[in-house]
Amino acid sequence: MKRLSVLFAAVLMMVSFTVIKAQKLAHADIAGILTAMPEMKKANEQLEALGKMKQAELGKLQQAFQEKVQAYQKAGKQDAAKEAELQKEGDNIQKMGQAAQKDVADKQEALYAPIDKKLNDAISAVAKAKGLEYVFDANGQGLVYKGGLDVTADIKKQLGL
């Protein structure tokens, strides 16, 4: 009987350690946190404005180019030099479009880097305070069940949201 109670106590301790270990996992709604951050809203507005400005510049160039092409076609003359000039101008506009996309992407990276750092610092602070080993993104495809600890509110509190 004594052995049975010792065995029962040992099994109970192992189960309780497993439960404690399982509580070191949590999830958070990262997308929800990001949309609540004023820095993210401001960054998105800046990116949208930059994108519209670049798009307007390219639109003007493309419109002028189209007018040149139509004028050449209306003239009805074959001119290899003019065709080469138009081809070169079209290529330049295309390169400018690619450069504009790169500019927007670079600006996005520059604007999002401090936001990502701030979010990661907040997640780390909450995880350390709660003794968590892992915090999963609740919107991620790797998370199948989210019945555990949700630290979204704690992370928002850490960020002052």
C-alpha positions in Angstrom: 0.0 0.0 0.0 2.8 2.3 0.9 4.4 1.7 -2.5 1.2 2.4 -4.3 0.8 5.8 -2.6 4.5 6.7 -3.3 3.9 5.7 -7.0 0.7 7.8 -7.0 2.5 10.8 -5.6 5.3 10.5 -8.2 2.8 10.3 -11.0 0.9 13.3 -9.6 4.1 15.3 -9.5 4.9 14.4 -13.1 1.5 15.4 -14.3 1.7 18.7 -12.4 5.1 19.5 -13.9 3.7 18.7 -17.3 0.8 21.1 -16.7 3.2 23.8 -15.5 5.4 23.3 -18.5 2.4 23.5 -20.8 1.5 26.9 -19.4 4.7 28.4 -20.7 3.1 28.7 -24.1 0.8 31.6 -25.1 -0.6 33.3 -28.2 -1.2 36.9 -29.2 -3.1 38.6 -32.0 -0.1 40.3 -33.6 -2.1 41.8 -36.5 -4.5 43.3 -34.1 -1.7 44.8 -32.0 -0.1 46.2 -35.1 -3.3 47.8 -36.4 -3.8 49.4 -32.9 -0.3 51.0 -32.9 -0.4 54.7 -33.9 3.1 54.3 -35.3 1.8 51.7 -37.7 -1.0 53.9 -38.8 1.3 56.8 -39.4 3.8 54.6 -41.3 1.0 53.3 -43.5 -0.2 56.8 -44.3 3.4 57.9 -45.2 3.8 54.9 -47.5 0.4 55.5 -49.1 1.3 59.1 -49.8 4.7 58.2 -51.2 3.1 55.5 -53.4 0.5 58.0 -54.7 3.2 60.6 -55.4 5.4 58.0 -57.3 2.3 56.8 -59.2 1.4 60.3 -60.2 4.9 61.0 -61.5 4.9 57.8 -63.5 1.4 58.5 -64.8 2.5 61.9 -66.2 5.5 60.3 -67.9 3.4 57.5 -69.3 0.8 59.9 -70.6 3.4 62.0 -72.4 5.0 58.9 -73.8 1.6 57.6 -75.1 1.1 61.0 -76.8 4.4 60.7 -78.5 3.7 57.2 -79.7 0.3 58.3 -81.0 1.8 61.3 -82.8 4.4 59.0 -84.4 1.7 56.5 -85.5 -0.4 59.3 -86.9 2.5 60.7 -89.0 2.5 57.4 -90.8 6.2 57.5 -91.6 8.6 54.7 -90.8 11.7 56.1 -89.0 14.0 53.7 -87.3 15.7 56.4 -85.3 12.4 57.7 -83.9 11.3 54.1 -83.1 14.6 53.4 -81.3 14.1 56.7 -79.4 10.6 55.8 -78.4 11.7 52.3 -77.4 14.4 53.7 -75.2 12.0 56.2 -73.6 9.6 53.3 -72.9 12.4 51.3 -71.3 13.4 54.3 -69.2 9.8 54.7 -67.9 9.7 51.0 -67.0 13.0 51.3 -65.1 11.7 54.4 -63.3 8.6 52.3 -62.3 10.9 49.6 -60.9 13.0 52.2 -59.1 9.8 53.7 -57.6 8.7 50.3 -56.3 12.1 49.8 -54.8 11.9 53.3 -53.2 8.6 52.4 -51.6 9.9 49.1 -50.4 13.0 50.7 -48.9 10.8 53.3 -47.2 8.5 50.6 -45.9 11.5 48.7 -44.4 12.8 51.9 -42.8 9.4 52.8 -41.3 8.5 49.3 -40.1 11.9 48.4 -38.5 11.4 50.5 -35.4 7.8 49.3 -35.1 8.9 45.7 -35.3 11.5 46.3 -32.7 9.1 48.0 -30.3 6.6 45.2 -30.8 9.2 42.5 -30.3 10.5 44.3 -27.1 7.0 44.4 -25.7 6.4 40.7 -26.5 9.7 39.8 -24.8 8.9 41.9 -21.8 5.4 40.3 -21.4 6.8 36.8 -22.0 9.6 37.3 -19.4 7.1 38.8 -16.9 4.7 35.8 -17.3 7.5 33.2 -17.5 6.6 32.2 -21.1 8.9 30.2 -23.3 7.0 30.7 -26.5 4.4 33.2 -27.8 2.7 32.3 -31.0 0.9 34.5 -33.5 -2.8 33.7 -33.1 -3.3 34.5 -36.8 -0.4 32.2 -37.9 -1.2 29.1 -39.9 1.0 27.0 -37.5 -1.4 27.5 -34.6 -4.3 25.0 -34.8 -5.9 25.5 -31.4 -5.8 28.6 -29.3 -7.4 27.7 -26.0 -4.3 28.6 -24.0 -3.1 31.9 -22.5 -3.8 34.9 -24.7 -1.3 37.7 -23.9 -2.6 40.2 -26.5 -4.0 42.5 -23.9 -0.8 42.4 -21.9 1.3 43.3 -25.0 -1.1 46.2 -25.8 -0.7 47.4 -22.2 3.1 47.1 -22.4 2.9 49.3 -25.6 0.5 51.8 -23.9 -2.4 51.1 -26.3 
